[in-house]
Amino acid sequence: MCAQLLSTRPYKGTRDFYPADMALRNWFFGKIRRALELASFEEYNGPMLESLDIYIAKSGEEIANEQTYNFTDRGGRRLAVRPEMTPTVARLVAGRINDLNFPLKWFSIPNLYRYENPQRGRLREHWQVNVDIFGCDSYEADLEVISTAISLLKVFNADSSMFKVHINNRRFFNDVIAAIAGTDAEGSRKVSKVIDRKNKIPREVYEKDLKTLGLDEDKIAKIDALYSMSVTDAAALCPESKGAQELLDLFSALRELGLEEYCVFDFGIIRGLDYYTGTVFEVLDEAPENNRAMFGGGRYDNLVGLFVKNTNVSGVGFGFGDVTLENFLVTHNLIPDIYAEGVKVLVTKFDDVPYSEYTNIVSRLRAADIKSSVYIGSKKFGKQIDYAVKGNYSHVVIMGTSELEAGVLKIKDLRTREEHTVEADKLEAFFA
């Protein structure tokens, strides 16, 4: 009786990354990492496991329990596999708050786990780019974060026809809603929950939910008018609001940077998490077939206070996942043939040439920082060439007994099909 074979499929909502998949991920994360380092952001990381309490403190016990992979360890501690990075970075900042050089410009690219129903753009495991600035209270940090978000898409040759950054301000939102609805901070928060899901529910449900909170048709109409207003007109409705001035300063600075074409004011952008306190934004794909929010972020001025009493370190940042980024790049045909870039050499071999001659060639190529490998196996020459083509090698080096005796090498360019004969001691110079 045969034992049942194990499944070759990965766990639901996770992915296998074969070498070609890893090459793509390393390509786009490499470009992102270089762009962030160029902007003087420093990379950090943290553990996969965190105390469940930090997610409960941030999002509430129900959400923390339902959306995390959590367990109790042998010591009775409640732990969670990290579903996001913001609580971790807040803990790191709090842990060395007296030693750090503020303002901080930090980034990370961790893998995260969230227990949810897998769908397009959302999986249970994903990798996420997180970019944060701590210790700057002014709109300058908001500007830096938003301009950085734009630059990370532009590095892939994306332009303003492909995406837009939709920007709002939670302080301004709360002030305007309070003025229109005549409600307090808690009332504004409840209204924000309805507006945050406006595009995900039928219009009649949207209106019914607002009326349940005490808003009549006239008040709902006033809120609706805000969705199509410019930032200047909207800010004029509540000129005493600190959030209104922050919006005006931010959009003025974006214009001066030449980034206005990428940005729009959008009163409907709320970012449902309650910890956002100022600027909030979402980056939307403009393609009809992928018209969705790719990522977003905003200002959160009180998370570090979860760890250190009487401490308020301002923070602003964003995060976006590899799944939505890849969907965006594919949709707009922004992924080049990454295998057509650079040099990768296969040294073919013949049985009548000492194997050490081939390994010596590979050693020289690697010392010259050239990707290379000697063919491993016993296939004939034609099959070795087939292997090189399928393995995305750019060149093959050929040395039989006649080349060895003449002190030369043949080098075939697999992309152009050209073949060159070079002196053996000038191999490195050929690829320089």
VOTI-231409 format. One record per residue (C-alpha): residue number from 1; residue in three letters; y negated, z negated, x negated. Coordinates in nm, 3 decimals, always signed. Example, Ala and Ser with C-alpha at 12.3 -4.5 7.8 and 13.67 -1.06 7.14 Angstrom:
BEGIN
{atom 1; "ALA"; {+0.450; -0.780; -1.230}} {atom 2; "SER"; {+0.106; -0.714; -1.367}} 
This chain:
BEGIN
{atom 1; "MET"; {+0.000; +0.000; +0.000}} {atom 2; "CYS"; {-0.332; +0.110; -0.148}} {atom 3; "ALA"; {-0.625; -0.127; -0.160}} {atom 4; "GLN"; {-0.934; -0.014; +0.028}} {atom 5; "LEU"; {-1.180; +0.160; -0.202}} {atom 6; "LEU"; {-1.524; +0.010; -0.241}} {atom 7; "SER"; {-1.822; +0.201; -0.102}} {atom 8; "THR"; {-2.032; +0.409; -0.341}} {atom 9; "ARG"; {-2.341; +0.368; -0.122}} {atom 10; "PRO"; {-2.618; +0.124; -0.225}} {atom 11; "TYR"; {-2.715; -0.167; -0.003}} {atom 12; "LYS"; {-2.918; -0.065; +0.304}} {atom 13; "GLY"; {-3.284; -0.009; +0.219}} {atom 14; "THR"; {-3.226; +0.016; -0.157}} {atom 15; "ARG"; {-3.182; +0.317; -0.385}} {atom 16; "ASP"; {-2.979; +0.428; -0.682}} {atom 17; "PHE"; {-3.179; +0.584; -0.964}} {atom 18; "TYR"; {-2.987; +0.848; -1.152}} {atom 19; "PRO"; {-3.140; +0.971; -1.479}} {atom 20; "ALA"; {-3.341; +1.246; -1.305}} {atom 21; "ASP"; {-3.479; +0.989; -1.059}} {atom 22; "MET"; {-3.568; +0.753; -1.343}} {atom 23; "ALA"; {-3.741; +1.035; -1.528}} {atom 24; "LEU"; {-3.966; +1.094; -1.226}} {atom 25; "ARG"; {-4.041; +0.723; -1.181}} {atom 26; "ASN"; {-4.112; +0.675; -1.550}} {atom 27; "TRP"; {-4.341; +0.978; -1.540}} {atom 28; "PHE"; {-4.565; +0.858; -1.261}} {atom 29; "PHE"; {-4.558; +0.491; -1.358}} {atom 30; "GLY"; {-4.635; +0.596; -1.715}} {atom 31; "LYS"; {-4.945; +0.784; -1.600}} {atom 32; "ILE"; {-5.052; +0.488; -1.387}} {atom 33; "ARG"; {-4.998; +0.238; -1.667}} {atom 34; "ARG"; {-5.203; +0.447; -1.912}} {atom 35; "ALA"; {-5.486; +0.487; -1.661}} {atom 36; "LEU"; {-5.499; +0.112; -1.593}} {atom 37; "GLU"; {-5.490; +0.022; -1.961}} {atom 38; "LEU"; {-5.770; +0.272; -2.019}} {atom 39; "ALA"; {-5.975; +0.076; -1.763}} {atom 40; "SER"; {-5.899; -0.247; -1.957}} {atom 41; "PHE"; {-5.654; -0.393; -1.705}} {atom 42; "GLU"; {-5.388; -0.612; -1.868}} {atom 43; "GLU"; {-5.026; -0.619; -1.757}} {atom 44; "TYR"; {-4.847; -0.935; -1.642}} {atom 45; "ASN"; {-4.523; -1.018; -1.464}} {atom 46; "GLY"; {-4.349; -1.312; -1.302}} {atom 47; "PRO"; {-4.001; -1.421; -1.192}} {atom 48; "MET"; {-3.798; -1.251; -0.919}} {atom 49; "LEU"; {-3.745; -1.590; -0.755}} {atom 50; "GLU"; {-4.031; -1.802; -0.622}} {atom 51; "SER"; {-4.050; -2.113; -0.408}} {atom 52; "LEU"; {-4.033; -2.017; -0.041}} {atom 53; "ASP"; {-4.318; -2.260; +0.018}} {atom 54; "ILE"; {-4.579; -2.030; -0.139}} {atom 55; "TYR"; {-4.500; -1.758; +0.115}} {atom 56; "ILE"; {-4.499; -2.010; +0.400}} {atom 57; "ALA"; {-4.841; -2.139; +0.288}} {atom 58; "LYS"; {-4.977; -1.784; +0.271}} {atom 59; "SER"; {-4.823; -1.619; +0.578}} {atom 60; "GLY"; {-4.667; -1.890; +0.793}} {atom 61; "GLU"; {-4.311; -2.018; +0.815}} {atom 62; "GLU"; {-4.189; -1.766; +1.076}} {atom 63; "ILE"; {-4.302; -1.460; +0.880}} {atom 64; "ALA"; {-4.184; -1.607; +0.549}} {atom 65; "ASN"; {-3.838; -1.678; +0.683}} {atom 66; "GLU"; {-3.795; -1.351; +0.871}} {atom 67; "GLN"; {-3.926; -1.114; +0.603}} {atom 68; "THR"; {-3.782; -1.264; +0.286}} {atom 69; "TYR"; {-3.440; -1.286; +0.130}} {atom 70; "ASN"; {-3.427; -1.663; +0.095}} {atom 71; "PHE"; {-3.170; -1.930; +0.020}} {atom 72; "THR"; {-3.129; -2.290; -0.088}} {atom 73; "ASP"; {-3.007; -2.330; -0.446}} {atom 74; "ARG"; {-2.759; -2.590; -0.573}} {atom 75; "GLY"; {-3.044; -2.830; -0.637}} {atom 76; "GLY"; {-3.160; -2.815; -0.275}} {atom 77; "ARG"; {-3.467; -2.604; -0.354}} {atom 78; "ARG"; {-3.573; -2.336; -0.105}} {atom 79; "LEU"; {-3.623; -2.009; -0.290}} {atom 80; "ALA"; {-3.712; -1.652; -0.197}} {atom 81; "VAL"; {-3.668; -1.321; -0.374}} {atom 82; "ARG"; {-4.031; -1.213; -0.409}} {atom 83; "PRO"; {-4.145; -0.989; -0.120}} {atom 84; "GLU"; {-4.491; -0.935; -0.271}} {atom 85; "MET"; {-4.684; -1.019; -0.588}} {atom 86; "THR"; {-5.011; -1.173; -0.467}} {atom 87; "PRO"; {-4.886; -1.535; -0.436}} {atom 88; "THR"; {-4.724; -1.505; -0.780}} {atom 89; "VAL"; {-5.042; -1.386; -0.950}} {atom 90; "ALA"; {-5.243; -1.657; -0.771}} {atom 91; "ARG"; {-4.996; -1.914; -0.905}} {atom 92; "LEU"; {-5.023; -1.772; -1.257}} {atom 93; "VAL"; {-5.403; -1.789; -1.246}} {atom 94; "ALA"; {-5.395; -2.143; -1.111}} {atom 95; "GLY"; {-5.144; -2.249; -1.377}} {atom 96; "ARG"; {-5.383; -2.174; -1.664}} {atom 97; "ILE"; {-5.713; -2.177; -1.485}} {atom 98; "ASN"; {-5.892; -2.368; -1.762}} {atom 99; "ASP"; {-5.766; -2.140; -2.040}} {atom 100; "LEU"; {-5.821; -1.794; -1.895}} {atom 101; "ASN"; {-6.115; -1.569; -1.974}} {atom 102; "PHE"; {-6.276; -1.477; -1.641}} {atom 103; "PRO"; {-6.322; -1.231; -1.490}} {atom 104; "LEU"; {-5.959; -1.124; -1.519}} {atom 105; "LYS"; {-5.845; -0.765; -1.479}} {atom 106; "TRP"; {-5.469; -0.772; -1.434}} {atom 107; "PHE"; {-5.196; -0.539; -1.312}} {atom 108; "SER"; {-4.820; -0.541; -1.267}} {atom 109; "ILE"; {-4.545; -0.302; -1.153}} {atom 110; "PRO"; {-4.270; -0.532; -1.017}} {atom 111; "ASN"; {-3.979; -0.457; -0.789}} {atom 112; "LEU"; {-4.000; -0.642; -0.457}} {atom 113; "TYR"; {-3.763; -0.719; -0.171}} {atom 114; "ARG"; {-3.859; -0.751; +0.193}} {atom 115; "TYR"; {-3.611; -0.788; +0.478}} {atom 116; "GLU"; {-3.727; -0.524; +0.725}} {atom 117; "ASN"; {-3.602; -0.216; +0.905}} {atom 118; "PRO"; {-3.598; +0.074; +0.654}} {atom 119; "GLN"; {-3.808; +0.376; +0.756}} {atom 120; "ARG"; {-4.014; +0.651; +0.595}} {atom 121; "GLY"; {-4.234; +0.492; +0.333}} {atom 122; "ARG"; {-4.083; +0.144; +0.372}} {atom 123; "LEU"; {-3.760; +0.023; +0.217}} {atom 124; "ARG"; {-3.614; -0.322; +0.160}} {atom 125; "GLU"; {-3.650; -0.284; -0.215}} {atom 126; "HIS"; {-3.936; -0.100; -0.378}} {atom 127; "TRP"; {-4.155; -0.101; -0.686}} {atom 128; "GLN"; {-4.522; -0.175; -0.635}} {atom 129; "VAL"; {-4.831; -0.127; -0.847}} {atom 130; "ASN"; {-5.054; -0.433; -0.812}} {atom 131; "VAL"; {-5.413; -0.432; -0.938}} {atom 132; "ASP"; {-5.634; -0.742; -0.915}} {atom 133; "ILE"; {-5.963; -0.880; -1.042}} {atom 134; "PHE"; {-6.022; -1.257; -1.041}} {atom 135; "GLY"; {-6.342; -1.449; -1.096}} {atom 136; "CYS"; {-6.612; -1.205; -0.979}} {atom 137; "ASP"; {-6.787; -1.289; -0.651}} {atom 138; "SER"; {-7.004; -0.978; -0.623}} {atom 139; "TYR"; {-6.939; -0.633; -0.479}} {atom 140; "GLU"; {-6.901; -0.510; -0.839}} {atom 141; "ALA"; {-6.536; -0.622; -0.841}} {atom 142; "ASP"; {-6.479; -0.448; -0.506}} {atom 143; "LEU"; {-6.632; -0.133; -0.654}} {atom 144; "GLU"; {-6.415; -0.155; -0.965}} {atom 145; "VAL"; {-6.097; -0.198; -0.760}} {atom 146; "ILE"; {-6.172; +0.088; -0.519}} {atom 147; "SER"; {-6.282; +0.325; -0.795}} {atom 148; "THR"; {-5.963; +0.234; -0.983}} {atom 149; "ALA"; {-5.752; +0.312; -0.676}} {atom 150; "ILE"; {-5.919; +0.653; -0.654}} {atom 151; "SER"; {-5.868; +0.718; -1.025}} {atom 152; "LEU"; {-5.495; +0.645; -0.998}} {atom 153; "LEU"; {-5.458; +0.929; -0.748}} {atom 154; "LYS"; {-5.693; +1.161; -0.933}} {atom 155; "VAL"; {-5.479; +1.124; -1.245}} {atom 156; "PHE"; {-5.217; +1.326; -1.055}} {atom 157; "ASN"; {-5.482; +1.593; -0.978}} {atom 158; "ALA"; {-5.529; +1.473; -0.618}} {atom 159; "ASP"; {-5.869; +1.558; -0.470}} {atom 160; "SER"; {-6.077; +1.439; -0.176}} {atom 161; "SER"; {-5.912; +1.687; +0.061}} {atom 162; "MET"; {-5.582; +1.506; +0.011}} {atom 163; "PHE"; {-5.679; +1.143; +0.070}} {atom 164; "LYS"; {-5.960; +0.918; +0.190}} {atom 165; "VAL"; {-6.038; +0.551; +0.129}} {atom 166; "HIS"; {-6.126; +0.382; +0.461}} {atom 167; "ILE"; {-6.343; +0.078; +0.401}} {atom 168; "ASN"; {-6.454; -0.219; +0.611}} {atom 169; "ASN"; {-6.555; -0.582; +0.553}} {atom 170; "ARG"; {-6.390; -0.880; +0.722}} {atom 171; "ARG"; {-6.706; -1.093; +0.711}} {atom 172; "PHE"; {-6.898; -0.810; +0.877}} {atom 173; "PHE"; {-6.618; -0.753; +1.129}} {atom 174; "ASN"; {-6.612; -1.119; +1.230}} {atom 175; "ASP"; {-6.990; -1.133; +1.266}} {atom 176; "VAL"; {-7.006; -0.818; +1.479}} {atom 177; "ILE"; {-6.717; -0.921; +1.703}} {atom 178; "ALA"; {-6.871; -1.267; +1.746}} {atom 179; "ALA"; {-7.202; -1.104; +1.845}} {atom 180; "ILE"; {-7.043; -0.859; +2.091}} {atom 181; "ALA"; {-6.777; -1.083; +2.240}} {atom 182; "GLY"; {-6.966; -1.412; +2.213}} {atom 183; "THR"; {-6.666; -1.571; +2.049}} {atom 184; "ASP"; {-6.607; -1.813; +1.761}} {atom 185; "ALA"; {-6.419; -1.750; +1.435}} {atom 186; "GLU"; {-6.079; -1.810; +1.596}} {atom 187; "GLY"; {-6.168; -1.573; +1.880}} {atom 188; "SER"; {-6.270; -1.306; +1.629}} {atom 189; "ARG"; {-5.940; -1.353; +1.449}} {atom 190; "LYS"; {-5.746; -1.294; +1.772}} {atom 191; "VAL"; {-5.950; -0.981; +1.847}} {atom 192; "SER"; {-5.883; -0.857; +1.494}} {atom 193; "LYS"; {-5.507; -0.874; +1.559}} {atom 194; "VAL"; {-5.548; -0.639; +1.856}} {atom 195; "ILE"; {-5.774; -0.397; +1.671}} {atom 196; "ASP"; {-5.542; -0.396; +1.370}} {atom 197; "ARG"; {-5.266; -0.243; +1.583}} {atom 198; "LYS"; {-5.496; -0.018; +1.787}} {atom 199; "ASN"; {-5.337; +0.303; +1.660}} {atom 200; "LYS"; {-4.984; +0.173; +1.708}} {atom 201; "ILE"; {-5.004; +0.087; +2.080}} {atom 202; "PRO"; {-5.102; +0.282; +2.396}} {atom 203; "ARG"; {-5.470; +0.275; +2.490}} {atom 204; "GLU"; {-5.400; +0.085; +2.812}} {atom 205; "VAL"; {-5.217; -0.187; +2.620}} {atom 206; "TYR"; {-5.506; -0.208; +2.373}} {atom 207; "GLU"; {-5.760; -0.256; +2.653}} {atom 208; "LYS"; {-5.538; -0.502; +2.839}} {atom 209; "ASP"; {-5.496; -0.719; +2.529}} {atom 210; "LEU"; {-5.872; -0.725; +2.467}} {atom 211; "LYS"; {-5.944; -0.813; +2.830}} {atom 212; "THR"; {-5.692; -1.097; +2.803}} {atom 213; "LEU"; {-5.914; -1.233; +2.524}} {atom 214; "GLY"; {-6.218; -1.224; +2.754}} {atom 215; "LEU"; {-6.373; -0.887; +2.669}} {atom 216; "ASP"; {-6.492; -0.675; +2.963}} {atom 217; "GLU"; {-6.523; -0.295; +2.968}} {atom 218; "ASP"; {-6.882; -0.303; +2.839}} {atom 219; "LYS"; {-6.786; -0.511; +2.536}} {atom 220; "ILE"; {-6.484; -0.291; +2.468}} {atom 221; "ALA"; {-6.709; +0.017; +2.482}} {atom 222; "LYS"; {-6.945; -0.140; +2.227}} {atom 223; "ILE"; {-6.652; -0.201; +1.993}} {atom 224; "ASP"; {-6.525; +0.155; +2.045}} {atom 225; "ALA"; {-6.867; +0.292; +1.946}} {atom 226; "LEU"; {-6.833; +0.124; +1.607}} {atom 227; "TYR"; {-6.532; +0.338; +1.515}} {atom 228; "SER"; {-6.745; +0.651; +1.480}} {atom 229; "MET"; {-7.058; +0.492; +1.326}} {atom 230; "SER"; {-7.184; +0.541; +0.972}} {atom 231; "VAL"; {-7.198; +0.233; +0.753}} {atom 232; "THR"; {-7.579; +0.230; +0.779}} {atom 233; "ASP"; {-7.582; +0.238; +1.159}} {atom 234; "ALA"; {-7.306; -0.020; +1.186}} {atom 235; "ALA"; {-7.472; -0.259; +0.941}} {atom 236; "ALA"; {-7.796; -0.236; +1.141}} {atom 237; "LEU"; {-7.619; -0.399; +1.436}} {atom 238; "CYS"; {-7.582; -0.723; +1.242}} {atom 239; "PRO"; {-7.843; -0.715; +0.961}} {atom 240; "GLU"; {-7.816; -1.087; +0.889}} {atom 241; "SER"; {-7.447; -1.061; +0.811}} {atom 242; "LYS"; {-7.353; -1.115; +0.447}} {atom 243; "GLY"; {-7.070; -0.868; +0.502}} {atom 244; "ALA"; {-7.315; -0.600; +0.618}} {atom 245; "GLN"; {-7.510; -0.627; +0.293}} {atom 246; "GLU"; {-7.188; -0.619; +0.092}} {atom 247; "LEU"; {-7.092; -0.295; +0.265}} {atom 248; "LEU"; {-7.431; -0.136; +0.202}} {atom 249; "ASP"; {-7.427; -0.236; -0.165}} {atom 250; "LEU"; {-7.072; -0.107; -0.207}} {atom 251; "PHE"; {-7.134; +0.232; -0.047}} {atom 252; "SER"; {-7.458; +0.273; -0.242}} {atom 253; "ALA"; {-7.268; +0.213; -0.566}} {atom 254; "LEU"; {-6.991; +0.453; -0.462}} {atom 255; "ARG"; {-7.254; +0.724; -0.405}} {atom 256; "GLU"; {-7.402; +0.662; -0.748}} {atom 257; "LEU"; {-7.057; +0.700; -0.904}} {atom 258; "GLY"; {-7.002; +1.029; -0.723}} {atom 259; "LEU"; {-6.716; +0.884; -0.521}} {atom 260; "GLU"; {-6.872; +0.907; -0.176}} {atom 261; "GLU"; {-6.661; +1.214; -0.088}} {atom 262; "TYR"; {-6.347; +1.000; -0.120}} {atom 263; "CYS"; {-6.471; +0.711; +0.096}} {atom 264; "VAL"; {-6.549; +0.654; +0.464}} {atom 265; "PHE"; {-6.661; +0.351; +0.661}} {atom 266; "ASP"; {-6.398; +0.258; +0.919}} {atom 267; "PHE"; {-6.454; -0.042; +1.145}} {atom 268; "GLY"; {-6.090; -0.022; +1.252}} {atom 269; "ILE"; {-5.962; -0.124; +0.909}} {atom 270; "ILE"; {-5.876; -0.493; +0.934}} {atom 271; "ARG"; {-5.577; -0.556; +0.705}} {atom 272; "GLY"; {-5.381; -0.789; +0.929}} {atom 273; "LEU"; {-5.327; -1.069; +0.678}} {atom 274; "ASP"; {-5.560; -1.361; +0.745}} {atom 275; "TYR"; {-5.631; -1.432; +0.380}} {atom 276; "TYR"; {-5.866; -1.133; +0.344}} {atom 277; "THR"; {-6.223; -1.257; +0.347}} {atom 278; "GLY"; {-6.455; -0.968; +0.249}} {atom 279; "THR"; {-6.409; -0.601; +0.163}} {atom 280; "VAL"; {-6.089; -0.447; +0.299}} {atom 281; "PHE"; {-5.969; -0.090; +0.257}} {atom 282; "GLU"; {-5.679; +0.146; +0.314}} {atom 283; "VAL"; {-5.604; +0.477; +0.145}} {atom 284; "LEU"; {-5.487; +0.739; +0.395}} {atom 285; "ASP"; {-5.303; +1.062; +0.325}} {atom 286; "GLU"; {-5.495; +1.349; +0.487}} {atom 287; "ALA"; {-5.191; +1.578; +0.519}} {atom 288; "PRO"; {-5.091; +1.621; +0.887}} {atom 289; "GLU"; {-4.722; +1.590; +0.802}} {atom 290; "ASN"; {-4.777; +1.261; +0.616}} {atom 291; "ASN"; {-5.092; +1.129; +0.785}} {atom 292; "ARG"; {-5.051; +0.759; +0.723}} {atom 293; "ALA"; {-5.187; +0.468; +0.528}} {atom 294; "MET"; {-5.037; +0.486; +0.181}} {atom 295; "PHE"; {-5.170; +0.155; +0.054}} {atom 296; "GLY"; {-5.458; -0.086; +0.080}} {atom 297; "GLY"; {-5.610; -0.412; -0.028}} {atom 298; "GLY"; {-5.924; -0.617; -0.025}} {atom 299; "ARG"; {-6.096; -0.940; -0.119}} {atom 300; "TYR"; {-5.917; -1.272; -0.090}} {atom 301; "ASP"; {-6.129; -1.563; -0.203}} {atom 302; "ASN"; {-5.906; -1.863; -0.140}} {atom 303; "LEU"; {-5.546; -1.805; -0.253}} {atom 304; "VAL"; {-5.576; -1.985; -0.587}} {atom 305; "GLY"; {-5.681; -2.291; -0.386}} {atom 306; "LEU"; {-5.323; -2.315; -0.257}} {atom 307; "PHE"; {-5.226; -2.443; -0.602}} {atom 308; "VAL"; {-5.532; -2.632; -0.733}} {atom 309; "LYS"; {-5.747; -2.866; -0.525}} {atom 310; "ASN"; {-6.118; -2.802; -0.491}} {atom 311; "THR"; {-6.081; -2.467; -0.667}} {atom 312; "ASN"; {-6.206; -2.138; -0.533}} {atom 313; "VAL"; {-6.147; -1.841; -0.761}} {atom 314; "SER"; {-6.243; -1.515; -0.598}} {atom 315; "GLY"; {-5.995; -1.231; -0.604}} {atom 316; "VAL"; {-5.990; -0.868; -0.499}} {atom 317; "GLY"; {-5.709; -0.618; -0.541}} {atom 318; "PHE"; {-5.461; -0.372; -0.396}} {atom 319; "GLY"; {-5.098; -0.279; -0.413}} {atom 320; "PHE"; {-4.905; +0.040; -0.343}} {atom 321; "GLY"; {-4.539; +0.122; -0.351}} {atom 322; "ASP"; {-4.348; +0.391; -0.535}} {atom 323; "VAL"; {-4.201; +0.527; -0.209}} {atom 324; "THR"; {-4.536; +0.610; -0.049}} {atom 325; "LEU"; {-4.672; +0.743; -0.380}} {atom 326; "GLU"; {-4.375; +0.978; -0.421}} {atom 327; "ASN"; {-4.410; +1.096; -0.059}} {atom 328; "PHE"; {-4.779; +1.171; -0.125}} {atom 329; "LEU"; {-4.708; +1.360; -0.448}} {atom 330; "VAL"; {-4.430; +1.564; -0.288}} {atom 331; "THR"; {-4.636; +1.641; +0.023}} {atom 332; "HIS"; {-4.923; +1.779; -0.186}} {atom 333; "ASN"; {-4.700; +1.949; -0.446}} {atom 334; "LEU"; {-4.844; +1.736; -0.727}} {atom 335; "ILE"; {-4.522; +1.681; -0.923}} {atom 336; "PRO"; {-4.491; +1.923; -1.216}} {atom 337; "ASP"; {-4.167; +2.022; -1.383}} {atom 338; "ILE"; {-4.152; +1.711; -1.597}} {atom 339; "TYR"; {-3.861; +1.855; -1.796}} {atom 340; "ALA"; {-4.075; +2.149; -1.907}} {atom 341; "GLU"; {-4.296; +1.911; -2.102}} {atom 342; "GLY"; {-4.217; +1.809; -2.459}} {atom 343; "VAL"; {-3.934; +1.887; -2.698}} {atom 344; "LYS"; {-3.574; +1.777; -2.666}} {atom 345; "VAL"; {-3.324; +1.916; -2.917}} {atom 346; "LEU"; {-2.946; +1.948; -2.901}} {atom 347; "VAL"; {-2.773; +2.002; -3.234}} {atom 348; "THR"; {-2.463; +2.211; -3.168}} {atom 349; "LYS"; {-2.160; +2.179; -3.394}} {atom 350; "PHE"; {-1.868; +2.371; -3.539}} {atom 351; "ASP"; {-1.537; +2.227; -3.655}} {atom 352; "ASP"; {-1.561; +2.383; -4.003}} {atom 353; "VAL"; {-1.890; +2.205; -4.087}} {atom 354; "PRO"; {-1.880; +1.835; -4.186}} {atom 355; "TYR"; {-1.995; +1.620; -3.892}} {atom 356; "SER"; {-2.226; +1.427; -4.127}} {atom 357; "GLU"; {-2.437; +1.741; -4.169}} {atom 358; "TYR"; {-2.518; +1.734; -3.798}} {atom 359; "THR"; {-2.586; +1.363; -3.780}} {atom 360; "ASN"; {-2.818; +1.403; -4.078}} {atom 361; "ILE"; {-3.018; +1.666; -3.888}} {atom 362; "VAL"; {-3.047; +1.436; -3.587}} {atom 363; "SER"; {-3.157; +1.147; -3.807}} {atom 364; "ARG"; {-3.435; +1.361; -3.954}} {atom 365; "LEU"; {-3.551; +1.475; -3.611}} {atom 366; "ARG"; {-3.561; +1.122; -3.473}} {atom 367; "ALA"; {-3.748; +1.000; -3.780}} {atom 368; "ALA"; {-4.006; +1.268; -3.695}} {atom 369; "ASP"; {-4.028; +1.127; -3.338}} {atom 370; "ILE"; {-3.845; +1.423; -3.184}} {atom 371; "LYS"; {-3.594; +1.361; -2.904}} {atom 372; "SER"; {-3.258; +1.486; -3.024}} {atom 373; "SER"; {-2.883; +1.447; -3.003}} {atom 374; "VAL"; {-2.578; +1.602; -3.164}} {atom 375; "TYR"; {-2.329; +1.740; -2.916}} {atom 376; "ILE"; {-2.049; +1.489; -2.853}} {atom 377; "GLY"; {-1.717; +1.641; -2.759}} {atom 378; "SER"; {-1.489; +1.933; -2.840}} {atom 379; "LYS"; {-1.618; +2.219; -2.626}} {atom 380; "LYS"; {-1.672; +2.565; -2.765}} {atom 381; "PHE"; {-2.018; +2.689; -2.862}} {atom 382; "GLY"; {-2.092; +2.863; -2.528}} {atom 383; "LYS"; {-2.011; +2.547; -2.333}} {atom 384; "GLN"; {-2.239; +2.348; -2.564}} {atom 385; "ILE"; {-2.525; +2.583; -2.475}} {atom 386; "ASP"; {-2.445; +2.536; -2.104}} {atom 387; "TYR"; {-2.457; +2.161; -2.159}} {atom 388; "ALA"; {-2.799; +2.192; -2.324}} {atom 389; "VAL"; {-2.940; +2.396; -2.034}} {atom 390; "LYS"; {-2.808; +2.155; -1.770}} {atom 391; "GLY"; {-2.934; +1.859; -1.976}} {atom 392; "ASN"; {-3.290; +1.996; -1.984}} {atom 393; "TYR"; {-3.293; +2.038; -2.361}} {atom 394; "SER"; {-3.577; +2.260; -2.480}} {atom 395; "HIS"; {-3.410; +2.379; -2.803}} {atom 396; "VAL"; {-3.073; +2.396; -2.972}} {atom 397; "VAL"; {-3.018; +2.385; -3.346}} {atom 398; "ILE"; {-2.730; +2.599; -3.472}} {atom 399; "MET"; {-2.564; +2.556; -3.813}} {atom 400; "GLY"; {-2.230; +2.718; -3.892}} {atom 401; "THR"; {-2.076; +2.761; -4.238}} {atom 402; "SER"; {-2.288; +3.067; -4.315}} {atom 403; "GLU"; {-2.613; +2.883; -4.231}} {atom 404; "LEU"; {-2.498; +2.576; -4.427}} {atom 405; "GLU"; {-2.424; +2.786; -4.737}} {atom 406; "ALA"; {-2.757; +2.972; -4.706}} {atom 407; "GLY"; {-2.953; +2.650; -4.657}} {atom 408; "VAL"; {-3.099; +2.761; -4.322}} {atom 409; "LEU"; {-3.086; +2.663; -3.957}} {atom 410; "LYS"; {-3.108; +2.872; -3.644}} {atom 411; "ILE"; {-3.327; +2.731; -3.368}} {atom 412; "LYS"; {-3.308; +2.873; -3.017}} {atom 413; "ASP"; {-3.585; +2.804; -2.764}} {atom 414; "LEU"; {-3.404; +2.771; -2.430}} {atom 415; "ARG"; {-3.724; +2.825; -2.233}} {atom 416; "THR"; {-3.833; +3.151; -2.396}} {atom 417; "ARG"; {-3.488; +3.258; -2.524}} {atom 418; "GLU"; {-3.643; +3.325; -2.867}} {atom 419; "GLU"; {-3.436; +3.251; -3.177}} {atom 420; "HIS"; {-3.579; +3.157; -3.516}} {atom 421; "THR"; {-3.424; +3.113; -3.858}} {atom 422; "VAL"; {-3.588; +2.843; -4.070}} {atom 423; "GLU"; {-3.517; +2.685; -4.405}} {atom 424; "ALA"; {-3.321; +2.364; -4.358}} {atom 425; "ASP"; {-3.581; +2.148; -4.534}} {atom 426; "LYS"; {-3.855; +2.281; -4.304}} {atom 427; "LEU"; {-3.689; +2.173; -3.980}} {atom 428; "GLU"; {-3.943; +1.901; -3.894}} {atom 429; "ALA"; {-4.234; +2.136; -3.964}} {atom 430; "PHE"; {-4.100; +2.382; -3.707}} {atom 431; "PHE"; {-4.145; +2.127; -3.429}} {atom 432; "ALA"; {-4.474; +1.985; -3.558}} 
